[in-house]
């Protein structure tokens, strides 16, 4: 057996309480093989000793069941003292002062990544966290419009960029530098260089969360990101219809291949809520909108129902395929559209709105996952 064979075996082990395996979580720090002996080094950040021990015992059990090794050694990083144990090769590095870096991604454009990223960042801010928001869509930056910003960032004497402050969070976008109306025509190497510069040359300071708004696809930005930066995880945004899911799957699978944890799926444009009033009506009434639908009208004549314009259940299908949670479903909403176009995202503009509550729930679920 080789190291990859061992990793495939270890993918059978889910971290306690989650449907994601310890390999995709990035908990397998290294695998060292010598003849019929194998050593597995685990990096488990939880302070709960019973969880650590449970994972270590499961690693021993599945490797023993393979029947290929006489000696199996399982340790955590803080237990490793022996100089003979080879450490994992250097990989992506964390950003100094930033606890968690979370990417918002999709294989397809137009699914609402920027809207989700901005409202997620604001939800985390409202929960008392120090948050940064970085727009990495170099070809079509959206955050200047979504956040209503027309300023340019300041440059320090040592050529470092100072992020702008908006709604209590730190914000940076290529649109602040290039001008949002200027088309960007760059080849891959320049895109990779600018992406890396946003990591190295922006003074973020101390943050609890840095939210990355990624461009669509699986191109230069995504590859540079996973090679240069250690991510806490990625949130996949999709819409319900099949054509969106097809592209979204490619993006999700790319992150899995580079060992970046997928934290969950957000389904955007998840149906249109229609409500109205029929004077003098009450009981069951047939309302013919794109086909008949029986809608309950209350005694006051008020009715409400959801019209699934783009089918239904795309987020559930993708979350089930990936074995990760469906973090939330965001309906099509005039209120959400108006807030986004006004430069004041709905979580900040109308914090009591039902959609704002959905974003707050998504934030809670992400916090729980990355801090486990």
N, C-alpha and C positions, 0 to 999 in steps of 0.2 A: 504494500500500500504506500501511497505517497501522501504528502501533506493535504492536497486537495481532496483525496478520498476521505481523510479524517474529518475535514471540514464538512463534507457532505453528510457524514454520519452525525456530526454534532448539530446539523440543522434540524434534526428530529426533536431536539430539546427546546421547548418553549420556556421563556423566563416566567417564573411563578406569577400568576395573575394576568398574563398577557397571552395573546394568540400569535406572538412573533417569536421567532427562534433566536437563540443567543448569538448566532453568527451574524445575522442581519442587524442585531442590536449593537454589534461591534465589541462584544464582551470577550471574544476569543483573541487574546493579545498575541499569542504565539503557539505554534506546534513544533516540537523538536523530536525528531525520530532518529534512533540509532538501533539498527538491527530489529530485534523483536521487542524493543522498548520504545515507549512514547511518553512525552511530557507535554501537558497542556497547561498553558498559563492563561488564567482568566482575569479580566479587569472588570470587577463588579463594584460599582460606586456606592451601593446601598450600605447603610450602617447596620442593617438587620442581619445578624450572624446566621439565623435559621434559614434565611433565603440563600445566603452564600453557600451554606453547607448543603442545602437541597440541590442546588445547581451542580456543585462539585460531585455529589453522590451520583447524580444522573449521568454526568459525563463518564464517570468510572463504569457505570452499569452498561451504557450503550457501547462503549469501546470493548468491554469484556464480552458482550454478546456477539461482537463481530468475529471473535475467535482468532484474531491475527496477532495479538500482543501478549507476551508473558508478563511484562512489567508495565504498569500504567501508573503514572504520577500526575496528580492534578493539584495545582496550587493557584493562589491568587497573587496579584502583583506585589502586594505588601508582604507576602510570605517568602518571595524569591530572594535568597541570599547567595546562592551558589554562583560563582563566576563561570561555571561550566554551562549554565543555562543560557542559550543564545536568545537575546532580546529581539523583539520584532523590529523589522527595518523601519527607518524613519518614514513617516507618512505625512498626511496633512497636519498642519499645526493650528492650535487655537489662536484667536486674537486676544492679545493682552487686555485684561480688564473686562472681558465679555464672558458671562457665564454660559449662555445658550445662544446658538445661532440656528435659526429655523428658516428654511427656504419654502416659499410658496410657489409651486410649479405646476405645469401641465404640458403635455405634448402638443397642445392645440392652442391657437390664438382665439381671442374673443370669448373665452369662457368666464372671464371676470376675476382673473388672478389679482390684478391691482386693487380692485374693489375689496376683495377678501383680505389681501395683505394689509391695506390701510386700516380697515375696520378691526382686524385682528390686533394690529399694533396698538390701536386706540383702546381696545378692550383691555389689553394687558396694562396699558398706562393707567386706565381708570381703576384697576385693581391695585395700584400703588407700586408697580414695578417701574424701573428705569429702562426705557425702551428706545431703540434706534430703528429706523426704517430706511432701507437702501434699495433704490430702484436700479436694477441691473439690466433693464431692457434698453440697450444702447441704441437700437434701431428705432424704437417707438416708445420713448418714456412717457408714462401716463401720470405719475404722481404729481408733477407740477399742476396739472389740471384738477386732479382729484382733491388735492390739498389746498388749491387756490394760492399757490406760491409763484411770485414773479421776481424773486430776488436772486442775486448771485452770491455764492458762498465766499467768505473771506479767505485770504491766503496768508499764512503766517510767514515770518522772515525765512524760515527753513523750508518753505514751499509745501507746507501741509495745509490741507483743506479743513475748514471749520464747518461742520454740518449746521444747517439752519434749524431753528427751533420752531415747532408748530404743534399747537395743542398739547404742549408738555412733553413732546418727544423730539429726538434728534433725527433729522431727515437729510438724505443726500440723494441726488438723482443726476444722471448725465444731462437731463433736460435743463438743469440749472446752469450748466456750463455751455452747452451748445446752442441754447435757445430752442424752445419747444417747437418752433415752426421750421427749423432747419433740418432738411433730410440728411441722414447719416449714411455715407457710402464708404464702408470700410471692409477690408479683407480680414480674414481670421486672425493673423498675428497681431494686428492693431486692436482688435476686439479683446483678445486675451490679455494684452498689455494694459488696456484701460481697466478691465475687470480687476486685474491684480493691483492696479494703482488705487482703486477704491478701497481695497483691503488695507494696504500699507500706508497710504498717504492721507487718510482721513482721521482726524482726531476725535474718536468716538468717546474716549474716557471710559468710565466704569458703567457698564450696562448689565441689567439682568437678562434682557433679550434683545437680539438684533434680528429683525425680520427682513428677509431678502425677497424682493419681488423679481422673479426671474422672467426672461423672455420665453416665448413658446419654443418648443422643439427640444432637441438634444444636441445642440451645437457647441461652439467654442466657449460660450459663457459657462454652460453647465460643466463641461470638461475641466476648464480652468478652476472652477469653484471646487469641484470634488478633489482635484489634485493638490490644491494649495491651502484649502481651509477645512478644518474639522467641524462638521455640522452635527448638531444635536439631532437633527432629523429634517424631513421634508413633508409638507402638507400638499396633497394632490387635489387640484380643483378640476371638476368635470361638470358637464351638463348632461341631462338624462339620455339624449339620443345616441344611437349606435355609432354614427359617424364621429361624434366627439369621443366616445369611449375608445374607438380604435386608435386614435392618436394619443389619447391620455395613457393607454396601456404601454405604449412605447416609452414615454417619459418615465413612468413608474418603474418599468423594468430596467431602464438605464441606471437609475439610482440604486436599485437592488444589486446590480452587477458590480457597482463600485463600492458596495458595502455601506451605503448610507441608509439609515433606518427610515422607513416610511411611517410617519406618525398616525396617519389616517387620511380619509377622503372627505372633501366637502363637495356636496352637490349644489351647484348654483343654478338659477333659473328653474327651480324645482316647482313648476306649476304656477298658475296665476290665480290668486284669491279674488273672487268676484263677490261683491256684496251690494245690496240695494234694498229698495223699499217698494212694495206694491200696496197702494192705498186700498184699504177695505178688504184685503185678502188675509187668509189664515188657513193653515192646514197644508196638505200636499198639493203642489202646483207644478205643472210641466213647464220647464223653461227650455226653449229650443236654441241652444248655442253650440254649434258644431256637433249637432246630434242631440237627441232628447236626453235630459237628465232630470230625475225626480229630485226636487229640492224642497226641503221643509221650510215653510214660511210661518213665523211665529204669530201670535195673536195681534201684534202691532204691525204686521205686514213686512217685517224685516227678514231677509234671507242672506245666506252666505254659502258659497261652495268653491271648490278648487277645480280649475280647468287645467288638465295636464297637456299643455301645448306641445312640449317636446317629449312626449311619452312619459314614463315614470319608472323610477327604480335604477337608473344608471349608476348612481352613487353606491347603492346597495350591492349591485353586481360587481363593481370594481373593488369595493372594500372586502367583499367575500373572497374574491379571487386572490387578493393580496394578503388576506388573513389579518386585516387591520380594522380599527373601528370606523364606522361612518360618523364623522365628527359633527355633522349638521347638514340640514337641508335649507337652502335660502330661496324663498319664492321670488318670482318676478314681481316687482313692486314699483309703482310710480313714485312712492315716497323715497325709496332707496335711490332711484334714478335721479330724482330732483336734488337730493342731498349730495350725491356724487358730482353732478354737474355744477352745483353751486360752490364747490371747493370746500365743503364742510361735510365729511362723511357722516353717515346716519348715527353711528355710535356716539359721536360728539354732539351732533345737531339735535337729535331726538333720542336721548338715552333710554327713555321709557317705551319706545316703540317695540313691538314684538320681534322685529328683525334684529334690533339692537340686543335684545335678550338672547337671541340665537347666537350672535357673535360672542357674547359673554360666556355662553355655555361652551362654545368651541374653544375659547381661551382656557376655561377651566380644565377641559379634557386634555389639552396640550400640556398645560402645567403639570397635571397629575402624571402624564406619561414621561416627560423629560426629567422629572424629579424622582422617579421611582428607582 
